[in-house]
Amino acid sequence: MIRCAGAHYPTGFIPAHDGVGPAHIGLAVTKEQLPHWERHLVDNGVEIEGRMHWEHGGESIYFRDPDAHLLELVTPGIWANY
């Protein structure tokens, strides 16, 4: 089981999540789509809990669904191979 109590980095913040109960689910979007999705979420009352700017140029935003699962919208460039 992996537990993440939340992590602060110079380039952003990853909210807490672990392998018990609520899950972490990442969904791929393009860099161009990310700001549109963020605006849609905020306009519909969804709190953005965290944001990361990854060293390979990718970006992530983090938010929760109604069951408290941590959802991530992520663009290419979070790893060397994506």
N, C-alpha and C positions, 0 to 999 in steps of 0.2 A: 504494500500500500504506500502510495506517495502522498505526503501532506505538504501543502504550501500555505504558510501562515500569511502570505502577502509579501511582496518583494518590491523594494524601492531601488531603482536604478537611476543613474544620471539622465537617462533618456526616457524615463517613464515609470509607471507603477503597474504591477500585476496583482489583482485582488486575491484574497485568500480562497483556496479551494483544496479539497482532498479527495481520497478515494472512498469515503464513507458518505452516504446520503447524496447531496447535490453533486452533479457531475460538471465537468468542463467540456464544452463542445466548441470547436473552432470551425468557422465557415469561411471559405475563400471568396473574396471579392476583388475587383480590380482597384487600383489606386484612384481611378476616376469615379468609381461607384461609392467608395468609402464615405466621402462627405455627404453624399445624398442619403445614404443609409443612416448616418449619424443624425442628420437633420430630421429624417422621418421618425427615428426613435425618440428624440427629444420632443418633437412636436406631439408625440403620442404619450408623453408622460413617463418615458423610460429614462432612468438615471444612468448616465455613463459613469461607471465606477473607476475605470482606469484606462490608461493609454500608454502604448509603448511605441518608440521609434527604434527599430532594430538596426544593428550595425551593417547589415547587408542592404539597407534601404527600405525594408518593409515597415508597415505600420499595423498596429492592432488597436481596437477599442474593445472594452469589456463592459458587459451589462448582464443583468439577471432576468430570467423568465419568471412567470408567476409562481413556479415551484422552486425558486431560488437556485436553479442551475446557472452556473457561470457560462455565459455565451461570449464568444470572441469572433469579431469580424476581422479578418486578417488579409493583408495584401501580399503579393509576391515580394520576396526579399527578406523573409524572416530567418531563413537558413541559407546556407551556400547553395543547396539544391532546390530551393523554392523561393 
